[in-house]
């Protein structure tokens, strides 16, 4: 599953309500995050390994 950060349009590995692969907490500013089936675009360790 992937989660998109709406302000930046960056797609991370993870789910809304938890942490992304690279460590962002999606419970903070939860309205900035949506679950998506889009391809992961984040290049940070944990998301793009």
N, C-alpha and C positions, 0 to 999 in steps of 0.2 A: 504494500500500500504506500501511497505517496501523499504528501500534504503540501499545499501551495500557500505561500505567504503572499497575500493579496497586494500589499503596498509595493513589493519588489517584483512580483510575478515569478519568484524563484520557487522551484519545486524541490522539496526535500524528501528523503526517505523517512517514513514514520507515519503516525496517525494523529489526528486532532485529539487533544486531551492527554497527550503524553509528551515525550521528547523526540526530537528529530535525530537522525543518525549522527549529525554533527553537534548535537547538544542544545539546540534551542528548545525552550519550554513552551509548548503550544497552549498551555493553560493561561499564560500571561498574554493579555490582549487577544483573547480567544476569538474575537470577531475579525481578526486579521488573518485567520487560518481557515482553510477548507480542505476536506479530504478530496483527492482527485485520482484519476487513473492515468494522468499525464506522465510523460517520461521525466525522470529526475534530472534537474539541471544544475543542482548544487555541486560544486567541484571540491568541497571540503572533505577531509577524512571522515569516514563514518557514513556519509551519504553516497560518495562516488568511489567506493573501493570494489 
